[in-house]
Amino acid sequence: MGKTVLITGASGGIGSAIALELAKEGCDIAVHYFSNREKAETLAEEIRRDCNVNTLSVQADVSKEEEVVEMVKAIEEHLGPVDILINNAGIDMPNLFSLKTAEEFRRVLDVNTVGAYNCARAVTPSMKERGYGRIINIASTNGINTYYPMCFDYDASKAALISLTHNLAVQLSPDIHVNAVAPGFIGTEKELEGYDEEFLKEEEEKILVKRYGKPEEVAHLIRFLVSSEADFINNTVIRIDGGQIGSV
């Protein structure tokens, strides 16, 4: 494959799995992080050593346009222009509607949706010049038909990200393809922490394959979507949730 890839939120479970998977395909990897510098640098070094590709760990608050612009400049300087953007950075600040503040609500939207916009805006000019680009937005079944009262702002941000996917696909065609992946319950440490056993068991029962997903399974789907085998896939949302039944 041999492309330059920017993965936001790459130090997390799904992000790191995607980074490793695409590095195996010969891609140079920009490992973005917001706060966990040590984890990002360790991942970048591991990929560089084991996969013999170029890597760069880069810090930015994706909700801030100026930081994203500087991040992309650094990537272009060290790795070359970005061919593939994986908008994976996201946060969740669970709380009941009656207790949620406007500041918290805005922060989730800023990172999960505006952050994806900022990154797309920064990398697409060079993609257009070269006549090639792939953007994958990591959405969620929470943006489709899986709802939790504590996460209504997260749900809204992911629904908005799906809408952004469709709009960008139309505006950036034909050379830049924009798709979204909507994972269900993926069994990363971050996703499972804080829940009691009874809740986790109930949610597992809603999944037709009767287990949580693995980060590597999401990474396998991403690898396909950015490969030449998926060149006729554009402007779509693919669920990867084990046949999860929506919850209210």
C-alpha positions in Angstrom: 0.0 0.0 0.0 2.8 2.4 0.9 0.7 5.5 1.8 1.1 8.1 4.5 -1.6 7.8 7.2 -2.7 10.1 9.9 -4.6 8.4 12.7 -6.1 10.7 15.3 -6.5 9.4 18.8 -4.0 6.7 17.8 -2.8 5.9 21.3 -6.1 4.4 22.3 -7.3 0.8 21.7 -8.9 1.1 18.3 -6.5 3.7 17.1 -3.4 1.7 18.0 -4.8 -1.4 16.3 -5.5 0.6 13.1 -1.9 2.0 13.2 -0.4 -1.5 13.6 -2.6 -3.0 10.8 -1.8 -0.3 8.3 1.9 -0.3 9.1 1.9 -4.0 8.3 0.8 -2.9 4.8 3.8 -0.7 4.4 2.2 2.6 5.3 4.1 5.4 7.1 2.1 6.3 10.2 1.5 9.6 12.0 0.4 8.7 15.5 -1.7 11.6 16.9 -2.3 12.0 20.6 -3.8 14.7 22.8 -2.4 14.0 26.3 -0.8 10.5 26.4 2.6 11.4 24.9 4.4 8.4 26.4 2.0 5.9 25.0 2.0 7.5 21.5 5.8 7.6 21.3 6.0 4.0 22.5 3.6 2.9 19.8 5.4 4.9 17.1 8.7 3.3 18.1 7.2 -0.2 18.2 5.7 0.3 14.7 9.0 1.7 13.3 10.9 -1.2 14.7 8.6 -4.1 13.9 7.2 -2.9 10.6 10.2 -1.1 9.1 8.1 2.0 8.2 8.5 5.7 9.0 6.5 7.0 12.0 5.9 10.3 13.8 4.1 11.0 17.0 2.3 14.3 16.9 0.3 16.2 19.5 -2.7 18.4 18.9 -6.1 19.3 20.3 -8.1 18.5 17.2 -10.9 20.8 18.2 -8.5 23.8 17.6 -8.0 24.5 13.9 -4.6 26.2 14.3 -3.2 23.2 16.2 -4.4 20.8 13.5 -2.8 23.0 10.8 0.5 22.9 12.6 0.2 19.1 13.1 -0.3 18.5 9.4 2.6 20.7 8.5 4.8 18.6 10.7 3.6 15.4 9.2 4.2 16.7 5.6 7.7 17.8 6.6 8.7 14.4 8.1 6.5 11.8 6.3 5.1 13.6 3.3 1.6 14.6 2.4 -1.3 12.7 4.1 -2.9 10.1 1.7 -5.2 8.6 4.3 -6.9 10.2 7.2 -8.5 8.2 10.0 -10.6 10.4 12.2 -10.6 8.3 15.3 -10.1 10.9 18.1 -13.1 11.1 20.4 -14.2 11.7 24.0 -17.2 10.8 26.1 -18.3 12.7 29.2 -21.2 10.7 30.5 -23.8 12.4 32.7 -27.5 12.8 32.9 -29.2 15.5 30.9 -30.2 17.3 34.0 -26.6 17.4 35.2 -24.8 18.0 31.9 -23.4 21.5 31.4 -23.4 23.3 28.1 -19.6 23.4 28.3 -19.4 19.6 28.6 -21.8 19.2 25.7 -19.9 21.6 23.5 -16.5 19.9 24.3 -17.8 16.5 23.1 -19.1 18.0 19.9 -15.9 20.0 19.4 -13.6 17.0 19.7 -15.7 14.3 18.0 -17.3 16.3 15.2 -15.5 19.6 14.7 -12.2 17.8 15.2 -12.9 15.5 12.3 -13.8 18.6 10.2 -10.6 20.4 11.1 -8.5 17.4 10.2 -10.3 16.9 6.9 -10.0 20.6 6.1 -6.2 20.5 6.7 -5.4 17.4 4.6 -7.7 17.7 1.6 -6.0 20.5 -0.3 -2.9 18.3 -1.0 -5.2 15.3 -1.6 -7.0 17.3 -4.3 -3.7 18.3 -5.9 -2.5 14.7 -6.1 -5.9 13.4 -7.2 -6.1 10.8 -4.4 -7.3 10.7 -0.8 -9.2 8.4 1.6 -10.9 9.6 4.7 -12.5 7.2 7.2 -14.5 8.6 10.1 -14.9 6.4 13.1 -18.5 7.0 14.1 -20.5 4.6 16.3 -23.8 2.7 16.4 -24.6 5.4 19.1 -25.1 7.7 16.2 -27.6 5.4 14.5 -29.9 3.4 16.8 -28.1 2.7 20.1 -28.8 5.2 22.8 -27.7 5.6 26.4 -29.2 8.4 28.6 -25.8 9.2 30.0 -24.2 9.6 26.6 -26.7 11.8 24.6 -24.0 14.3 23.7 -21.7 11.5 22.4 -24.6 10.1 20.5 -25.4 13.5 18.9 -21.7 14.0 18.0 -21.5 10.6 16.2 -24.8 11.2 14.4 -23.3 14.5 13.2 -20.1 12.8 12.2 -22.2 10.4 10.0 -23.9 13.4 8.4 -20.5 15.1 7.9 -19.3 11.9 6.2 -22.0 12.1 3.5 -21.5 15.8 2.9 -17.8 15.5 2.5 -18.1 12.5 0.2 -20.3 14.5 -2.1 -18.1 17.6 -2.1 -14.8 15.9 -2.4 -15.6 13.4 -5.1 -14.5 11.8 -7.3 -10.8 11.5 -6.2 -11.3 11.7 -2.4 -13.4 8.9 -0.9 -15.1 9.5 2.4 -16.7 6.7 4.4 -17.6 6.0 8.0 -17.3 3.0 10.2 -19.8 2.6 13.1 -18.4 0.2 15.7 -20.7 -1.2 18.4 -19.4 -2.4 21.7 -15.7 -3.0 21.3 -14.0 -4.6 24.2 -11.2 -2.1 24.8 -10.1 -1.4 28.4 -11.4 2.2 28.0 -14.8 1.2 26.7 -15.5 -1.4 29.4 -14.2 0.5 32.4 -16.8 2.0 34.8 -19.6 -0.4 34.0 -20.9 -3.1 36.4 -21.0 -6.7 35.4 -24.8 -6.9 35.2 -24.9 -4.0 32.6 -22.1 -5.6 30.5 -23.9 -8.9 30.5 -27.1 -7.3 29.4 -25.4 -5.5 26.6 -23.6 -8.6 25.5 -26.9 -10.4 25.1 -28.0 -7.7 22.6 -25.1 -8.7 20.3 -26.1 -11.5 18.0 -22.7 -13.1 18.1 -22.8 -13.0 21.9 -19.5 -11.2 22.5 -17.8 -7.8 22.3 -15.8 -6.8 19.3 -12.0 -6.7 19.2 -10.1 -3.5 18.1 -8.2 -5.7 15.6 -11.6 -6.5 13.9 -12.2 -2.8 13.4 -8.7 -2.4 12.1 -9.2 -5.2 9.5 -12.2 -3.3 8.1 -10.3 -0.1 7.9 -7.5 -1.9 6.1 -10.0 -3.1 3.5 -11.7 0.3 3.1 -8.4 2.1 2.3 -7.2 -0.6 0.0 -7.6 -0.6 -3.8 -10.1 -3.4 -3.4 -12.5 -0.9 -1.9 -12.1 1.8 -4.7 -15.8 1.6 -5.5 -17.0 2.2 -1.9 -17.7 5.8 -1.2 -20.2 7.8 0.9 -21.3 4.9 3.0 -21.5 3.9 6.7 -20.5 0.4 7.6 -21.6 -1.0 11.0 -19.3 -3.4 12.8 -21.2 -4.5 15.8 -21.8 -8.2 15.7 -25.4 -7.7 14.8 -26.1 -5.5 17.8 -29.7 -4.9 18.5 -30.5 -1.3 19.2 -31.2 -0.2 22.7 -33.2 2.7 24.1 
